[in-house]
């Protein structure tokens, strides 16, 4: 299908994005105020990592954001393996590139939106200076964490390197 001046199916005008806009967008590493508000309004995201063979792995996560980093706890929810053996943890230990997708779906498509954060993922140990900060943020956001002994587990910290967003829900 070749881009024309309007869609062949519905006749909606099509305006290609300029190269400059795409470049500027893909090189942003900070969130706008509207994106930050969107991040705070959503309750879950999807964390993507990649294993040693290059196979992508995607899991839903709870997260907190402090304006600089995203945090996700390795918690006490039932899992088939111990926290250190989780595939996302092994993947981050091997390859620190990760993505976080935070999205909103609604039957009213004027309410759709997403933010894609591509960045550097680290496991911060309980001795790390940001570990207790991350736990405070996560517990403030998710009351379920107040009864879990998260202090003994690492926390995933994602530092944004590229930020992309789309949708009317972000505006």
Beta strands, then each sheet from edge to edge (+ up, - down):
strand 1: 45-50
strand 2: 56-61
strand 3: 64-65
strand 4: 69-73
strand 5: 97-104
strand 6: 113-124
strand 7: 155-166
sheet 1: 2+ 1- 5+ 6- 7+ 4- 3+
end
